[in-house]
Amino acid sequence: MKLGNLPTEWKYGKITAIFKKGNKSCAGNYRPVSLTRVVAKCMEKIIREHTIKYFTKNNLFTNKQFGFLSGRSTSLQLLNVLDQ
């Protein structure tokens, strides 16, 4: 972290197809999912938590920011727009 580099091994993920619905022989009925290393996911969570904390502490989020924030879901944003 001090060097600001992510180990090359952490950058690779295993891509797999997850069936959604419909005909299993149709490629369009699958969605790709990347399975990344656990250590990389943990690092993402740590960085996200610190970033959110910094932005919140310094009032860097606008009132129009929804999603990815606790208590500010995209559903709440939609209700807000409809109400206006």
N, C-alpha and C positions, 0 to 999 in steps of 0.2 A: 504494500500500500504506500509506503514512503516513496518508492520510486515511481509510482503512478502507472505501473504496468501490470497487466493481467497475464499470468502464465499461459503460454500457448495452449497447453493441454486443457485449460479451463474454457477455452473459446469454442471447442468442438462439442457438438451435441449429436445425439442419434435422432434422426428424423423418422417418424413412423406415421402411418396413415390410420386415422380413426374414422370408423364408419358413422355417418350421421343418420340417414334414413333412406328408404327407397330401394331401388334395385342394386344389389351388392356387386353386380358386374359392371356398373357404370362408375367410372373414375370420379365424376363430378359429385358423387354421393359420399365422398371421403374428404376429410380435412387434414392437412399436415400438422403434426405436433412435434416440437423439438424437445427432446429429453436432455436436459443439461446436467452437468455434475452438481452434486449436492453442495459442495463447497462454494461453487460459483453462485448458486441460489442464495446461500447464506450471506455471501458478500453483497449481493444485490439488495437483500433485505436490510443489512446494516447501513449501506450507503443511502438507501431510500429513507430510512428512519431519521438519519442525521440531516438529510436534505430537507425533509418535511419540517423537522424541528427548527432548523435555521430559518426557512421561509416564514413559518408561523411566528417565530419570535421577532422577526424583523418586519412583519406586516407586508410581505412581498406577494401575497396572494390577493388577487382582486376578488370582489364580491361575486364576480361572474364565473369564478373557478368552481367547477363541479367535477365530480368523479375523482378518484384516486385520493380523496380526502375523507377522513372519518366524519360521518354525519352530513356529507355533502354529495349524495349520490346523483347519478345522471337522471334517475326517476324524479328526484326532488327538483332538479333543474327544469325538467319538462313541465312539472306542475307549476313552477314559478313562471315560466313563459306563458303557459295557458292562462294563468291568473292575471297576468298583465294584459 
